């Protein structure tokens, strides 16, 4: 019984720590979103005139901010490049 109460105390401490760090995690995610947005706008400004498939693969372009954000996200996470 003592061991179970100690494990519940440890679990409570972990959950409390997660709740206390939640605002900081939100701030970090907001900064990440701001950086992605800024680089997406810069990418659209610099590379919007490139034809699809000219330099990058088909379907990967900088025609608008949404597509540029998706390309940046895939570059950061290495998602979609193993196709």
N, C-alpha and C positions, 0 to 999 in steps of 0.2 A: 504494500500500500504506500509506503514511503517513497519507493522508486517511481511509482506512477504519479505521485504528487510533484516530484521533482521534474519529471518529464513534462507535465502540464505547465509548470512554472517556466521551463525553458521555452516551450511552445508559445506561451503568453508573451515572453520577452521578444521572441522573433516577430510575432504579429505586431506587437507594440512598436518595435523598431521599424517595421514596414510602414505602418501608419504615420510615424513621425518623419520618415524620409520621403513620403509621397509628394509633398509640395516641392522638394528639391528635384525630384525626378521629373515632375511636370515642368519645372523651369529649364532643365537640361533638354527635354524634348522640344520645348518652345524655341530654344536657341538653335537646336538642330534643324527645326523646320524653317526658321528664319535664314539660316545659312544655305539650306537647299533652295529656298525661294530666291535668294540673292544670286546664287550661281546659275539657277535656271533662267532668270531674267538676263544675266550676262551671256549665257549660252544662246538664247534666242536672238539677242542683239548681234552676236558675232557670227552665228552659224545658221541663221534662218534661211539663207539663200542656197544652201547646199541641197542638191537633189537627193532624194532618198536612194540609198544604195551607192552613191558616189564615193563617199569616204567610209561611212558606217554601214552596217548591215541593213537590209530591208526592214522596214518597220521601226527602226530606231532613228528618230529625227529630232530636230530642235525647232519645229515649225511653230509651236506655241509653248507657253509656260507649263502646261500640264504634261505634255510629252517630254519636255526637258527635265521636269522634276522626276518623271518615271525613269528616264535614262540615268539621272544622277543617283536615284535610289538603287537601281540595279547595279550600278558601278560600286556603290558603297557596300552592298550586301552580297555581291557576286551572284545575284539572282538572275536567272534567265540567260546567262552567258554559257551555260553548259549544254545548250540545245544543239 
